[in-house]
C-alpha cells in the first residue's frame, strides 16, 4: 500500500513506523539459511492450523453455508448479488444451488461434474472441470489440511509485511507443478488474511496472479470461519462472498454429490421450467413480430 507523504505525516508515530516495516524487517527472511526458512514457515503454518481450530479444523467432514455473492465485470462494475447455498465435503466434492429457486445447481465430485439449469441436467464442460480441479489445489483448507504434507512441497519464510493494516508473516510454498502459494498470516491472531497464487501457463508463458482476502472471522463449533472472501485476478476484482451462516459436520449424504440427485431435482421442477421457457420464447416471438411490422 502506497501512501502520500502528507498522509504519512498525519499518522501517529507508531503507525507511521508500522508502514515502514516491510522495508526493514522483511530483510529477516533474506538472512535465514534455507533449512531455517523452511522450519520457520512450517512453524507458522502449524500456528495457523491451531488458530483455525486445531483438531476441529483438521477433522472437518462437511460444511454447509448460505450467503450472497457479487460478481464483477472486466471494468470493475458490480453485476448484482445472488443468493446461494454451498454444500462441501473437503477436499474435492462440492454442490452449489441458487436460492430460493434451486433451479441452477452445479455439482462436482472429484474429476466429475454436472449442472442443472432451465435446459435440464448436463455434464459439466471440460473447462469447468479443469477450473474446479485447479481450485481444489489452491483451496486454503486443502493446503492447510493436506497439501502441506506433500513430499515435494517446498517451504520458505518470506518476511514481515502489512496487509489491510495488519502486521503479517508471509509463508511461501512451491509445489511439484511449480505453482507458488503465498499466505499472509496475522502475527497477532495467527489467522490467514490473504492467499496469493502465481502460476505460469506452459503454453503462453504468461503468469497469472490470483489473490484471496479473508476477513470477518466467526468461531463456529470451534472452527474460525471467514464470513467475507474477496478474489481478484491480475489486479481485477472477480467476486466478493458474504456468508450469512455456516454449519459443520451435519452428515451430508453422498447422494448429494451425484448426477442422480440432479435428475431427481429436474423431475420435480422440469415441467415448470419448460413452461417458463415456452412463455419466454413466445414473448420473444411477439417482440420480433412487432419489430418487423
Secondary structure, DSSP 4 states (H G I P E B T S, - for coil): ----HHHHHHS-HHHHHHHTHHHHGGGHHHHS-HHHHHHHHHHHHHHHHHHHTTHHHHT---EEEEEEEEEE-TTS-EEEEEEEEEEEETTTEEEEEETTT--SEEEEETTEEEEEETTEEEEPPHHHHHHHHHHHHH-HHHHHHTGGG-TT-EEEEEEEEEETTEEEEEEEEE-TT--EEEEEEETTT--EEEEEEEEE-TTT--EEEEEEEEEEEEEETTEEEEEEEEEEETTEEEEEEEEEEEEE-----GGGGSHHHHHHHHHHHHHHHHHHHHHHHHHHHHHHHHHH-
